[in-house]
Amino acid sequence: MEIRIGIANTARELNFESAQSADAVAQAVTTALESGQSAVSFVDVKGNTYIVPTAGIAFIEVGTEESRRVGFVA
C-alpha cells in the first residue's frame, strides 16, 4: 500500500510503498503520538527504513490495500 506523509515546514511529501496493513500503520502512528515518542519509523517494500519525527508530522495518508487495475475501462 502507498503511504504519503506530509511534514511541517517542508514543501515535499514523503511517499513510499509499504507491505504493512493500513491498520498497522495507523496503530504505529497513534501509539507514537499518544506515548510522546520523538519519532516513528516505517519500512518500505525494498527494505528501506524511514524515521519521521512526530513533532513534524502534518498528515499521513494511507492508501487502499487493493491491487491496481491495468487496462482500459469499457
Secondary structure as GFF3:
##gff-version 3
##sequence-region A 1 74
A	DSSP	beta_strand	2	7	.	.	.	ID=ss1
A	DSSP	beta_strand	13	17	.	.	.	ID=ss2
A	DSSP	alpha_helix	22	35	.	.	.	ID=ss3
A	DSSP	beta_strand	39	43	.	.	.	ID=ss4
A	DSSP	beta_strand	49	53	.	.	.	ID=ss5
A	DSSP	three_ten_helix	54	56	.	.	.	ID=ss6
A	DSSP	beta_strand	57	62	.	.	.	ID=ss7
###
